């Protein structure tokens, strides 16, 4: 996944902070993935793509998963 695709997918889901909170990463990590400063590994790609499959209302109202 390219940084551009990552960013456009994330933008369809919400803010960097919202997506980061749900994925369990910092907003800075999301920002760095979008600019290409950090590699988007397969795990990060799949996590974002799976998040995109959730109904948006569920994504925004669900608490961040506990690890």
N, C-alpha and C positions, 0 to 999 in steps of 0.2 A: 504494500500500500504506500502510495506516495504521500508526502506531507500535505499536498494540496487536497487529496482525496480524504485524508484523515480530518483536515480542517472542515471541509464542506460537510462531511458526515457529522462531525461534532456540532457544527452550527445548526444543523437540522434538529439536534437534540436539546440544545440549550447553551448556556454560557460555559466557558472553560471551568469555572468554579463548580457549577452543578455537575458536569460530567466527571470532573476529577473526584468530587466527593463520592459519587456512586461507584467509580472504579477503584477507589481506595488509593489514589495518587494525589500529588499536589497539583495545584493549578499551573505551577511552573513547569511541571513535567508535561502536561498537556500542551502548553505553549511551545515548549522546546520540540515536541513531536511535530507540531504544525509548521515550524520553521525549518525543520530538518536538522536542528542542533543535536537531537537525540534520535537514535535509530528507532523505528517503529518495528519492534519484533513481532513475531507471529502471534504471541499471546496478547499483546496490546491490540493488534489488529482484530483478532477474534473477539476480544472483550468489547470493543467499540461496535463491531458489527452485530453482536448479540444484543447489546443495549439498544441498537437501532430497531431491533425487531419487537421490543416491548412497546406496549401502548404508552404514549407520552405521559398521560395522566398517572399511570402506574410508576413510571420512572421518576417523575418529579415528586411523588408523594411517598415513595418507599424509602425507608431509612437505609443508610449505607450498611451493607452486609458486615457482620462481625467476622473477624478472622480467627 
